[in-house]
Amino acid sequence: MKTVLPLLGLLLLPLAGIAADTAAPARPYFAANCFNCHGTEGKAVSAIPTIAGRDRAYLEEALKAFKAGTKQATIMTQLAKGYTDEELAILADYFARQR
């Protein structure tokens, strides 16, 4: 019995990796800043646009345009400047996955 338990653990280890691959991506801590205007998980209930489920490429392009100042908005042009391009890509990916 002592040899069966370690072998069982070795057999189940790959299954843990499969379960981790299918899990939803973790919410980046800085995504909470977006909730203030765009609603929880990006699902707005106001005049502010919902960003949940939008195309990832569109979100990333828009965020980078806000950062560069080529797309104007009342507050987004200032907020986007506080993120790196990598963080903007992470945000775009996260909100694109929300349904």
N, C-alpha and C positions, 0 to 999 in steps of 0.2 A: 504494500500500500504506500510506503514511503517513496517508492520510485514512480508510482502512478501519478501522484499529485504534481510533481514538477513537470512531468511530461504533458499532463493535461493543461498546465499553465502555458507551456510552449505552443501547444496546439491552439489555444484561445487567443494568444497574443496578436496574431494577424487579424483576427476578427475585430479586435479593439481598434486597430488602425482603420479598418473599413468603416466602422461606426463613426469615427472621428472625421473621416473624409466627407460623410454625408450630412454632418451636423451643419447648422446654419453658421455663417461666419460671425465671429464675435463683433459686437458693436464697438467701434473705435470710441474711446472716451471723449474725444473732441466732437463727436457727432451730436452730443447733447446740446451744444451751442446752437445748432440748427433748429432744434425743437422749439426754441423760444418763438420763432416766427412761423416756421413751416409745420408745426404740430408734432406730436409724439410720433416717432418713427417716420417723420416726413409727410404725415397725412394731415394736411391743413384743413381747418374748418372755417376759414375766413377768406378774405380777398387775396391773401398771400398764396402763391401757387403751391399745389401739392407736388412734392418731389419724389415721393415713394413710387417705385415702379417705372420711373422714367428711364429712357435709354441711357446706359452708362456713358457712352461716348458723348452724347448731347450734354449730360450733366457736367462731365469733365471739361468739355470745351467752354461751356457757359461759365463755370467757376474760374477757369484760366482767363477768360475774357474780362470778367469782373476784376480779377487781380491786376491785369494789364491796363485796365481803365478803358478798354475798347467797347465794353458793354456797360451802360450806365444803369444805376439803380440808386435808390435813396441810401441804403446802408450796405448792400452787398459789395460795392466797390471797396469799402473800407474793411469789411470783415475778411474778404478773400485775401487781402494783402497779408494777413496774419498767419497764413498757411503756406507750407512748402508745396511745390507741384506734386510731390509724392503724397502728401496728406490730402490734397484735392482729389487725386486719383482714388485714394482709399475711400473718401467720402462719396465720390461718384459711384464707385462699385457697391458700397454699402447701401445707399439709397436706391440704386437700381434693383437690388435684390429684395427690397421690401414690397410686400403686396397688400 
